[in-house]
């Protein structure tokens, strides 16, 4: 069988796989370019990108802008023909700066989540020649409907697609903790909800609006299931961590390989949002009520709730990316425990596409 392509705006990826954006230096130019070269959409994550710069503490916004511009250039140099996207969190203080840099550099796609990007098309109006596609990340049909109505009413802009992120994803999740514990939602139903909104919208405005399923997708057989449902592609993050090209440290990657099923847990983030991570002594100490003394020097999130936070999540995630898991932890998707080896992006993409063809 021929594997369907994934078209977003004017950009077409030969393989319908988007590599999920993993912040604080986990998915940068090495991983993004490798995925793009294999036919998927490679993603640079902007969350915390300025922390990795030497002047990140003193000049965080400038450092973030510089780092993103450099990562885009490096990715393009390594994957000149590939489709490259940027993952931007609405909830970060550098949101507007990251969007502006991405549009100025004319990246292929902006994927925007961790909040509703209600004004995103306004920024694109400043760059009339930009071919950058705008794709919100949502966790419900209601959110997709709200964004669509707002964009069309205020900016006459129909979304170029939606990523639907379900409850099995890693990192911060757009659900209430009690709903996650009770398994109230599943990705299949959420994808159907968004498809019911995008289908008539696409017909009305004569525009194909791809729906991309995300969260807990692990094999090519999983991909096939969502394509049969009507999704145009999938987003996968966890599987790309244990690759040679992933930009995180080897200790970060082996943490996934060592994880058992019971180690992948739901946590309450200092931001007041639930998240999914691999349990370790750092998180256990937080659970015991041990407040980590810290000074949050980055303030990269709009709602850091610093006075009540038991630890600085920005610093904890940066530590983990560098391999210091004693003072940090790794976010991970529900199926992280299934990973048992590090392989190349080429090998992983081949494995996924072989399974997809069989399915």
C-alpha positions in Angstrom: 0.0 0.0 0.0 1.0 3.6 -0.5 1.4 5.5 2.8 -0.7 8.7 2.7 1.0 12.0 2.8 0.2 14.7 5.4 -0.5 18.1 3.9 -0.7 21.2 6.2 -1.3 24.4 4.4 1.0 24.5 1.4 3.5 22.0 2.9 3.4 18.2 2.4 5.2 15.6 4.4 5.6 12.2 2.7 4.9 10.3 6.0 1.9 11.3 8.2 4.0 11.6 11.3 4.6 14.7 13.3 7.4 14.5 15.9 6.0 16.0 19.0 7.6 19.1 20.5 9.5 18.4 23.7 10.7 21.5 25.5 13.7 22.5 27.5 16.1 21.3 24.9 14.8 17.7 24.2 13.8 18.4 20.6 16.1 20.8 18.8 17.8 20.8 15.4 19.4 17.3 15.6 16.1 15.5 16.2 13.9 17.8 14.1 16.2 17.6 11.0 16.5 13.8 11.3 12.7 13.4 11.3 12.2 15.8 8.5 14.8 14.0 6.4 12.9 10.7 6.9 9.7 12.2 5.6 8.0 13.3 8.8 7.5 16.7 10.2 10.4 17.6 12.5 9.6 19.9 15.4 11.8 22.4 17.4 10.2 23.1 20.8 10.6 26.6 22.1 9.7 26.0 25.8 12.7 26.9 27.9 15.0 27.2 24.8 16.6 30.4 26.3 17.7 28.5 29.4 20.3 26.7 27.5 22.1 29.9 26.5 24.9 31.3 28.6 23.0 34.6 29.2 19.7 32.9 29.6 19.3 34.2 33.2 20.2 37.8 32.5 18.5 38.2 29.1 16.0 35.5 28.8 13.8 36.9 25.9 16.8 37.9 23.8 18.5 34.5 24.5 15.3 32.7 23.5 15.0 34.6 20.3 18.6 34.0 19.4 18.5 30.3 20.3 15.3 29.7 18.2 16.7 31.5 15.2 19.9 29.5 15.4 18.0 26.2 15.7 15.8 27.0 12.7 18.9 27.7 10.6 20.7 24.6 11.7 17.6 22.4 11.0 17.2 23.9 7.6 20.9 23.4 6.8 20.6 19.7 7.8 17.2 19.1 6.2 16.8 21.6 3.3 14.0 19.7 1.7 12.1 18.6 4.9 9.0 20.0 6.5 10.0 21.8 9.7 7.6 23.0 12.5 7.9 24.9 15.7 6.0 24.0 18.9 5.2 27.1 21.0 3.4 27.2 24.3 0.8 30.0 24.8 1.5 30.0 28.5 5.1 31.1 28.3 6.4 34.6 28.7 8.2 34.5 25.4 5.2 33.4 23.4 4.9 36.5 21.3 8.7 36.6 20.7 8.8 32.9 19.6 5.8 33.4 17.3 7.4 36.5 15.7 10.8 34.8 15.2 9.1 31.7 13.6 7.1 33.9 11.2 10.0 36.1 10.3 12.0 32.9 9.6 9.1 31.7 7.5 9.0 28.2 9.2 6.6 25.7 7.6 4.2 25.2 10.5 3.6 26.6 14.0 2.0 24.2 16.4 0.6 26.1 19.4 -0.8 24.6 22.6 -0.7 24.9 26.4 -3.5 27.4 26.2 -5.8 28.7 23.5 -3.9 30.6 20.8 -6.9 32.9 20.1 -4.9 35.7 18.6 -2.3 33.7 16.6 -3.4 34.8 13.1 -2.9 38.5 14.2 0.8 37.9 14.3 0.8 36.4 10.8 -0.9 39.5 9.4 2.4 41.3 10.1 4.2 39.0 7.6 1.9 39.0 4.5 4.2 36.9 2.5 4.6 34.1 5.1 3.7 30.6 4.1 3.7 29.4 7.7 0.7 27.2 8.5 -1.0 27.7 11.9 -2.1 24.6 13.8 -3.6 24.8 17.3 -3.1 21.9 19.8 -6.4 21.1 21.5 -7.8 18.6 24.0 -11.5 18.9 23.0 -13.9 19.6 20.2 -15.1 22.6 22.2 -11.7 24.2 22.1 -11.3 23.5 18.4 -14.8 25.1 17.8 -13.9 28.2 19.9 -10.6 28.8 18.2 -12.1 28.3 14.7 -15.0 30.8 15.4 -12.6 33.4 16.9 -10.0 33.1 14.1 -12.7 33.4 11.3 -14.6 36.2 13.0 -11.6 38.4 13.9 -9.0 37.5 11.3 -10.9 35.7 8.5 -8.5 32.9 9.0 -9.5 29.2 8.9 -7.1 27.0 11.0 -4.7 25.0 8.8 -5.2 21.9 11.0 -5.6 20.7 14.6 -3.5 18.5 16.8 -5.8 16.6 19.1 -3.9 15.7 22.2 -5.5 13.0 24.4 -5.0 12.0 28.0 -2.2 9.5 27.4 0.3 12.1 26.3 3.4 13.1 28.3 4.1 16.5 29.8 1.4 19.0 30.9 -2.1 17.7 30.0 -5.2 19.7 29.2 -7.5 17.8 31.5 -8.5 17.8 35.2 -6.6 15.3 37.4 -9.9 13.5 38.5 -10.8 13.0 34.8 -7.4 11.5 34.1 -7.6 9.2 37.1 -11.2 8.0 36.1 -10.3 7.6 32.4 -13.2 9.9 31.5 -11.7 10.8 28.1 -10.1 8.8 25.3 -8.3 9.9 22.2 -10.6 8.1 19.8 -13.7 10.1 21.0 -11.8 13.4 21.1 -10.6 12.9 17.5 -14.2 12.2 16.4 -15.3 15.4 18.2 -12.8 17.5 16.3 -13.5 15.8 13.0 -17.2 16.6 13.4 -16.2 20.3 13.6 -13.5 20.4 10.9 -15.5 18.5 8.2 -18.3 21.0 7.7 -15.9 23.9 8.3 -13.6 22.6 5.5 -16.6 22.1 3.2 -17.9 25.6 3.9 -14.5 27.3 3.3 -13.3 24.9 0.7 -10.2 24.1 2.7 -8.8 20.8 3.9 -8.3 20.9 7.6 -6.2 18.0 8.7 -6.8 16.5 12.2 -3.7 15.0 13.8 -4.1 12.5 16.7 -1.7 12.7 19.6 -1.1 11.0 22.9 -0.2 7.4 23.6 0.3 6.5 19.9 3.2 4.0 19.9 3.1 1.7 16.8 2.3 1.8 13.1 -0.8 -0.2 13.9 -1.9 2.7 16.2 -1.3 5.1 13.3 -3.4 3.0 11.0 -6.3 3.0 13.4 -6.5 6.8 13.5 -6.0 7.2 9.8 -9.0 4.8 9.3 -11.0 7.0 11.6 -10.4 10.0 9.4 -7.4 11.6 11.0 -4.8 12.8 8.5 -1.8 12.0 10.6 -0.5 11.5 14.1 1.9 13.2 16.5 4.4 11.2 18.4 6.9 12.5 21.0 7.8 9.7 23.5 9.1 7.3 20.8 11.6 9.9 19.5 13.2 10.4 22.9 15.1 7.1 22.7 16.9 7.9 19.5 20.5 8.7 18.9 19.5 12.1 17.4 17.3 13.3 20.3 18.9 16.4 21.7 18.7 15.4 25.4 21.5 13.7 27.3 22.0 9.9 27.3 20.9 9.8 31.0 17.6 11.3 30.0 17.1 8.7 27.3 18.2 5.7 29.4 15.7 6.9 32.1 13.0 5.9 29.6 14.6 2.5 28.9 14.8 1.7 32.6 11.2 2.7 33.4 8.7 0.1 34.3 5.0 0.5 33.7 4.3 1.5 37.3 7.0 4.2 37.1 5.0 6.3 34.5 2.8 8.4 36.8 0.5 11.4 36.9 1.8 14.4 38.9 0.5 17.8 39.9 2.8 20.4 38.3 3.7 23.5 40.3 1.7 25.3 37.6 -1.5 23.7 39.0 -1.8 21.4 35.9 -1.6 17.7 35.8 1.2 16.1 33.9 2.6 12.6 33.1 6.2 11.8 34.1 8.6 9.0 35.0 8.7 8.7 38.8 12.0 9.1 40.6 13.4 10.2 44.0 13.0 13.9 43.1 9.3 13.5 42.6 8.9 11.2 45.6 10.5 13.9 47.8 8.1 16.4 46.5 5.2 14.1 47.2 6.5 13.8 50.8 6.1 17.5 51.1 9.8 18.5 51.0 9.9 21.9 49.4 13.0 22.4 47.3 14.7 25.7 48.2 15.1 27.6 45.0 15.1 30.9 43.3 13.3 30.7 40.0 15.7 32.8 37.9 14.1 32.2 34.5 10.4 33.0 35.0 9.6 31.6 31.5 6.0 30.7 32.4 3.3 33.4 32.8 1.8 31.7 35.8 4.7 30.3 37.8 2.9 30.5 41.2 6.4 30.8 42.7 5.3 31.6 46.2 3.5 28.2 46.5 5.6 26.1 44.3 7.6 23.2 46.0 10.2 23.4 43.2 11.1 25.3 40.1 9.8 23.2 37.2 11.9 25.1 34.7 15.1 24.2 36.6 14.0 20.6 37.2 13.4 20.0 33.5 16.6 21.7 32.5 18.5 19.5 35.0 16.9 16.4 33.6 17.7 17.3 30.0 21.4 17.7 31.0 21.3 14.3 32.8 21.0 15.5 36.4 18.0 13.4 37.4 18.9 13.8 41.1 17.6 17.4 40.8 15.0 16.9 38.1 12.7 14.6 36.3 11.5 13.6 32.8 8.0 14.1 31.4 6.9 11.0 29.4 3.9 9.6 27.6 1.9 6.7 28.9 3.7 4.1 26.8 7.3 5.2 27.8 7.8 2.0 29.7 7.6 0.0 26.4 10.8 1.5 25.1 13.7 -0.9 25.5 16.5 0.4 23.3 18.0 3.4 21.6 17.9 3.4 17.9 18.3 5.9 15.0 15.4 8.1 13.7 15.8 6.3 10.4 15.3 2.9 12.1 12.4 4.1 14.1 10.6 5.6 11.0 11.3 2.4 9.1 9.8 0.4 11.9 6.7 2.6 12.1 6.1 2.7 8.3 6.6 -1.1 8.0 3.9 -1.6 10.6 1.7 0.9 9.0 1.9 -0.9 5.7 1.1 -4.2 7.3 -1.9 -2.6 9.1 
